């Protein structure tokens, strides 16, 4: 893909994806990988995008949050498995449902922290005065069944870092 094509795709991204793609593209050169962001608004676009990535040598997916992704999550997992395309997802659900790896916020921790906010509001603090906190705890989930089906040997050091390993 040419630099001009990458820039055109970046301009046409949905607004919430620009944040994710900018962060990923900043790191990509240091890892010697090429990032090709794709909008996925419907099942047809998802199928075409996954098939295109599967045709590329050493292709893979980084699946970021979005309404279409949530709506078509089963399709994405199925297509990645069909094409044996390694994918990293943003939420544990994907790894549990057959995706290879997920890395994202620990929602139980976020709910626990939200309870603290609720308590402060009940004690008369103004919601507008409370700081917005970002996630501080993240969970790495690895699905070894999927790794085996893809012919991927997950290094023991990565397994040791995982918060959950699905066998």
N, C-alpha and C positions, 0 to 999 in steps of 0.2 A: 504494500500500500504506500502510495506517495505521501509526502509531507502535506501537500495541498489537500489530499483526500482526508487525512487525519484531521486537519484544521476544519474542513467542512463538516465532518461528523461531529467534532467538538462543538461547533457553533449551533448545530441542530439538536443537541441533547436537551432532554427535559431539564428544567432548572435544578431539581434536587440531585440529578446525576452529575452535574458539572462539578459539584463539590467533591464527590467520590473520585471522579475521573482525574481531576487535577491532582489530588493526593497520590493516586496510583501512578499517573504518568510522571510525576516528579521522581518517584523511586525507580521506575522501570529501567532507565538507562544503566543505573548502577547494577542491576540484575541481568543486564543484556537481554531484555525481552521487549517485544513490541506490543503495545496496547492498542486495540482497535475498539473504541467504544461503540455500542450499538443501542439504539432505542428499541424497546420491545413493547409495543402497545397491544398487540394481539397475538393469538396462537400462530398465525401464518408467519408473522415476522420472527417469532421465536424459533419456529422450525427452520426457516431459511438461515437465520443467524447461526444456530447451533450446527447445522449441516455445513455451512461455510467454514466455521472454526474446525470442524472435524476433518475437513479436506486439507487444511494447512498442516504442515509438519510440526510436530511438537506443540500442537494447539492445546488450549485449556480455557476455562471460564472462571471469571471472578463475578459472581452474581451478587449485585448490590440490591438494596431495598427499593421497593417501588410497588405501586398498585398492581401493575400487570404481572410482575413477578409473583406477588402473593396470590393473585387470581389463578395463575398458570403454574404454580409451583410443582404440582405432580407431573405436568408435561415436561418441564425443564429437567427434573430428575430423571424421568424416563428417557428423554432424548440424550442426555449426557451418558446414561448407562448404555443405551443402544449403540452409541458411537464410541464408547469407552473413552470419553473425553473427561479428563480430570477437572473437577470444579471445586472452588472454594465458595461457600455460601455464608451469608451474614447472620444466620440464626440456626440454633440447635436442631429445630424441626427438620431441616433439610437433611442433615446427617442421619438422624433417626429414621427418616423415610427412605434412605438409600443413597443419599449423596455422599461424596467422598469425605469432605472436611467442612466443618463450619467453625467460624471464629467471629464472635460478636459479643455484645454486651450481655452480662449476666442479669437477666430480667428479675430474678428473685432478689438480688442485691438492690436493684433499682426500686423495686416495690418497697423494700425495707426502708430505703432512704426516703421514699415518698411519704411513708408513714410519719417520719420525723418532721417533714414539712407540714403535714396535716396537723400534727400536734402543736407546732409553733403557731399556726393560724388559729387554732382553737384557743391558744393562750394570748390572742389579740394582736399578734404581729400582722402587719399589712403584707399581703401577698406580693405587692409591687416592690417591697423592700427586701424580699428574699432573693438571694443570688440564684442564678440558673446553674445547676450543677451538671456536668457531663458524666457519663459512665466512667467509673474508675476500675471496675472489675470486669474482665472479659473471660469467656470460656472457649477453650479449644476442644472440639469433639472430632474424633477420627473414627470412621467406619471401616474396620478391617475387612469385613465381608466384601465391601465394594472395592477396596484396594486389591484384594485377592482376585476378584473378578476382572479387574483392569490389568492384572499382572504387575502391580506396583508393590515393591518392597518398602514398607514404611520403616525408616531407621529407628532403632531402639531409643536414640536420644530424643526424637520427636514424640514417640509414644510416652516417654517419661514426662514430657512437658504437658501432655494432654490432660484436661480435666475429666474427660470421659472417653473411654475406648469401647466401641461397639464391636463385639466379636461374633 
